[in-house]
Amino acid sequence: MPVRAGKHRALLAALSLRAGRVVSIGELVSFLWGGDPPARTRGTLQTYVMRLRQLLGDPSLIRTTSDGYRLVVPPEQVDVHRFTTTAGLARQAAQSGHLADAAELYAEALALWRGPALSDVPSEVLRDDEVPRLAERLLVVHEERNDVELALGNHERLVPVLRSLTADHPLRERFWAQLMVALYRGSRQAEALEAFRLVDRLLGEQLGIEPGAALRELHQAILVGDPSLAAPTERADPDVPDQLPPDVPGFVGRAGLVDRISRLIAPDEPRTAVPIVTLTGVPGVGKTALAVHVAHRLRERFPDGRLYVDLRGYASGPATPVVEVLTRFLRALGVPPEQIPVDSEEQSGLFRSLLAGRRMLLVLDNAAAPDQVRPLLPGAASCPVLVTSRDDLRGLIAVDGARRVGLDVFEPHESLAVLQRSGQAAQELARRCGHLPLTLHIAAASVAGGSVARYLEKLGDRRPLDLAHAGLTPGARRLFALLSVVPGPDFSTEAAANAADLTVPEAAALLGQLTRARLVSADGGRYAFHDELARFAAEMAEAGNEDVAAARVRLLEFYVRAVDHCAELLYPDLMRLPTPAGRAVRLPRIETAAQARGWLDAERANLTAAIRSAAERGPAAMSWRLADGLRGYLWIGKHVTEWLSTARYGLDAAHEQRDVAGEAAMHQNLGTLHWRLGDFETSVAHYTRAVELHRMRGDLASEAEVRGNLGVVRLEAGDLASARDDLETCLALKRESGGPRSAETGVLTGLGVLAIETGELAEAVDLLGEALAISVEHGLRGSEITALTLLGVASQLMGEPQRALTHLSEALRLATESGFREAAARVLESIASVRLDLGEHAEALELADRALAELRQDGDQRITTNVLVVMASANRGLGSLRTADEQFQQALTKARRIGYLPGEARALVGLASVRRLLGQVAEARTLATQAVTLTSDLGLRITERHARAELAAVDRLLGDDPART
C-alpha cells in the first residue's frame, strides 16, 4: 500500500538507499528532522519504524540492531541499486563490443527513473546528501548511452534526446559535443556549428569561461569536415580493431622518451624487419602507462588497427596463455570463431598472414619471457610491436632484433607534477617516494588537500604504501587482504562482497576507500590490482592471519552460483551437474538473457582463471562445476580456446580426485566441443567414455543425454547404423528413467533426420510430428522450429512442395521472431531447395544468399556447406556453370575439412553434374562414382539415388551401359 506520511517516506528512503546495511539512529534522526529533532527522538523514531513495518506488511523486513535499523531486502529490489547494476552491465557489454546489448541495458536502466530523485521525500538533509550523487550518476549513464547509440549509427533519433539534455543541463559540455556529432552525421553541419556558438555564449555568460579543449577541437573538426567524424558504416569493423585501454588522464612527463619510442616504432624511413621496442623497468615505474600513451599518440599512423593484451607475466594468478591471446587477436581481425585453429602454431601462422600488407600496432603488456612474445610477432615491418616487461628480455633483443628502452623513475619536476605540489616538503616527499610513479600516486591520494609536512610527520620511517594501508578502516584492510585471492585480471563489487563475506553495499563502500587510496584501480564498475599491490595484499593477508582459504572458497562458490544462474536464463534445457546446497551468495542482478550474456562476457577471463586456480589449488570440484556450467555459453559464443582449456582442467582435476560424475561431465563437455569443431572421431571417443562412466554410476538420465548426442554426432559423420542404435537406446533410457516428455524432442528429431537420410519418409513424418506436438505443448521454441523445418524437408522429398513450404514458412517466422540466426539460415536453405525443385532458380539463389548472410558472422559449418550446395545448384540451373563449379568445390572442401560425410556426398553429386555439363565427362564419372560408393557405404538412400542417376547420365554420354554400375 502507498506510504502517505512524509516522515514515513523519508524513513523508507533512508533505509532503501542503504538496503542491507545498518543506518544508525543518529543518521536517521538527521534525515527525518535535520537540526530540530523532537524531545522524545528515539521513541518517536521507534513509532515511525513500527508504523512502516505495518505498511510494508512484513515486520521482518526492518531489523533492529544495537545502533540502528537495517532494511532486509536484496539491493536489486531497490530501483536505485537496480539502476547501478544494470548500468554497470551495460558498460561491460559496451566495452566487450556488444553494442546492441549495451543499448538495451542502458535503456532498461534509464527506464527505472520516473522523475527527480527523492522528489516526494520531505528530507532536506537526505536530499542534500544523496540527490547530487544520484543526479550525477544518471547524467553519466545518459552520456555513456549516447556514445553507444552514436557508435551504432543512431544519430538521427538521438538528436531530440540530446536537444532535451542540453536544454536541461546547459553547462554539461559532453552533451553538447554529442549533439554536435549527431547533427554533423545527419548532414546538419550548420546546426552543429550553431550548437557550438550557443554553448560558447552560455559558458561565457554564466561562468565567464570558454568551452573546453575537447569541444573546441570538435568544433574545428566540423569546420574542416574531418573524416573521423563520419557515422560508422558498421561498428567494430573487423578490419579496424582498436583494443587499446584509455589513455592515462593527465599523463605526466616522459616527453623525451615518448619522442624516442615514437621514432623507433614508426620510423620515417621504410624498414624490412619488424620494429620491436621493449620498455623495461622496475615494478611501478609506469611502463604500461607510457606504452598506452605512446600508442594513442601514434594511432593515426596505424589506420588498420591497434591490438593490445595484458600477458599477466608477473600476476599472482595464471599468465594469459598464448592460444587465448591469438584467439582474441584472430577474432578481432574478423576470423570466424569456428575457423580459428586450436593449435597455437597454426594460429600464429594465420595471424602473421592476416597482418601482411596491413599497418597495425601491437602492444604486448607485462611479458615475463621472450616465449610469451615470439608467437605473437607479425612478419610485416608495417606492424611494429611495443612490449613492456620488468626483465630485459635479452633473448628478444639477440634473436628478434628488439630495441630496449629502459624506463627510470621520474625526474624531480615530474614527481612534483604528480603530487601537484611545490616547495621543500613536496620535494622531500618525492624523494621519500623514490620518484617512483606508483608510490607517488599513492602518496598524492593520501595527502589530497592536506598538508604535505603533516603527512611527512605521519609517514616517519614507513613507506607511503604502509601509511596508506594503515589509514584504512579495519574493514577496508581486511577486504584488501582477502582480495589477494582473486585469480583473474579484475573483479566486480559482488565478487569482492562474496570473497570477504560482506553485503554488496558494504563491499562497495570499502572498495571506494581502497580506490581513493589508490590501492585498487576502478574502471566502469570493475576493479583491478597492480601486480605489486596484489603481492602486498597477499603479504597483509598472511601477516594478519586472514582466512584466505575460506575467502577463496567463497569467491569460487560465487562464480559457480552466478554461472548457474546465467545458464538458467541462456540454456535452461541443457543438462548440467546439479549444484549442491551451500552457503548463500550475493548474486548480481541478472534477469534477462542479454544481461546473462553480458555478465559472462565481462567475467570470461576471470572464470577461466578461476577454473585453472581451482584445479591447481583446490577446491578441485569447483573447476569441473564451473567448466560444466560454462559449456553452453562457450558453445553460443564459440570461444573454442577457453572451452578446450577449461574442459581439460576440469577433466584432469576430476580424474585426479576420482570423481566419476565430474569426469563424465568433462568427457561430455569435450565431446560437445569436438563435435562443434567437426572432429567427429574425437567427439565419439569422449562421448563413449562419458556413457561408460554414467553407466558405472547407474545414472540413466545422464547416460540417455550423452547417448542422444552420440547418436547425432554419428549421424552427421555418416555412421547411420550406430546412430540409430544410440538414438533408440537414448529414447528407451529417457522413458525408463521417467524423465519429462519434453526431454524427448531432440531424440525424436534425430531419429527423424535418420529416417529422412535413409529414405523412410513416412516414418520420418511420424517421428517429427510427435516431436512437434511435444515442443508446442511445452513451449520449446527451438525444438518446434527444428521439427517444422525437417517436416518441410520430408514433405519436399515426398513430392509435396506446397506442404513443405507451409511448414518452412512457419519455421522461418518463428526463427526470425526468436532471433535464431542459424535456425533461420537452415530454414532459408530448405525453402531454396524447394524452389529449386519447382524450377525457380533465381528465387532459390536469393534465398541462399539470405541464408549465407545469417551465417556470415559465426554460422555452423555444416549448414554453410548445405547452403553452398543449394546456391551452386541454383547457379547451375541458371547456366552459370563456372560459378556453380566453384561453389560445389567450396562445399566439398568444407565438408571434408569438418568430416561432414552427408554434405560431402551431396557436393560430389552436384560437382559431377556440373563437370558433365562442362564437357569434362571423365572427371564427372570419377566424381559420380565416388558419390555412389560413399552414399552406398553410408546408407544415404536419397542421395544415393541422385548419385546413381548422375552416373547413369555420364555413362550415356560415354556410350557405356548404365546397368553395369
Summary of the structure (lengths in Angstrom):
residues: 965
radius of gyration: 32.3
end to end distance: 84.3
largest distance: 115.6
contacts: 3319
relative contact order: 0.04
helix: 68%
strand: 4%
